[in-house]
Amino acid sequence: MAGREKGGFWVGFAAVLLYPVTYLSRRAYRGGDRIPREGGALVVMNHISHMDPAVDAVFIHRQGRVPRFLGKASLATTPIFGKIFLGAGSIPVYRGSSSAGDSLRAAFQALRDGKIVVIYPEGTITKDPEGWPKRSFTGVARLALGTDVPVIPIARWGTSEILDFYNKKLRLFPRRTITHSVGEPVDLTPYRDKEQTAAVLREVTELMMGEVTELLADIRGERPPAQKPEPADGE
């Protein structure tokens, strides 16, 4: 097995800040060995709480890898956290601007350089009252089809029971369990030689998020709704 990926000063600084956050909960990890220990990989995840990036970063770091997150550009300008976000190699997303393409190019380069790139295809925290994923943006499909790295679906559940910022709720006790479940790499072979039309990108996006949703359903022990709760903003 390859040794732990080196991350430098800012990754170490982030670890000092974020690891204690995970002690607010019990942790249940499933299938962590499916995350490649070396080489590029695109990690596709659901998004239910502002706490997600912290616990997701620690989960992937515990597997010996340094995650690079695709996140809103506004994160890069926040005090302290903005320096950590950029210093750790994460990628700001300039949605709806002339710089939007720069985000994809930076993500492609990170994958080609053998990095782990983490993306929340929904673009923001789901507004579904039951916490199921909403209809996602198709940028994730462009990334998945534009490289030959493994696409790893991961579902995470439990963070919204601790921190629900939208409803101004913080519940530290009793300690909740946060579960991460990693699926097998998504097989995109049937789509590799197809033209990347809007329909193909939508189908691939739904395929990947469908895998995430199935993992989430297994964690929760219940079935998701037949339809996505809402369309992605701007679609």
C-alpha positions, 0 to 999 in steps of 0.5 A: 500500500502506498504511504499517506499522501503528503499535503504540506503546511495548509493540509496539516493546519486544516487537519489540526482544525478539522479532526476535533470536529469529528469527535462531536460524533461517533463515526461509522466508515464503510468501504473506505478501502475502495478509495484509491490509495494513489492516483487521480479519482473523482469523488461524488457525494451528497450534501446535507449540512454545512458540516459536510466538508469538514467530516468528509475531508477527515474521512478521506484523509484517514484513508491516506489521501488529500481531498481537493474540494470543488466549492463556491468561489465565495469560500476562497475570500472568507477570513482564515478558511479561505487561505486553508481552502486555497492552500490545501489545493481546493478549487473555487467554482465561479458559477454563472461567470466568465471564469466558470470554465477555469474551475473545470480546467483546474479540476481536470488538471488536478485529476491528471496530476493524480489528485483526489477531487471531491464534488457535491454535484447538487451545488448546495445543501439539499432543501429536501426536508427528508435530506434526499439529494436534489437534481444535480448540475451536469458539470460532474459528468463533464469531469467524469467523461473528460478523464479516465480516473475512477469515479467513486460514489460516497454517501454520508449521513448524520451531519444534519442531525448535528448542524442544521444551519438553515434552521439554526439548530446545533445538537451536540448531545447525545452524540450522533453517528455520522456514516460514510459509505463508499461504493464501487467505481461507477462504470461509465464505459458505455458513455466514453465514446458518445458525444457529450450532448446535454442528454448524455451529460444529464444521463451520466449525472443521474447515473452517478447520483443514483449510485450515491442515493442507493448508498444513502438509502442503504445507510438510512434503511429506507427508500428515496422518493421516485422523483428528485425533490427539486431542480438544480438552481439555474437549470 
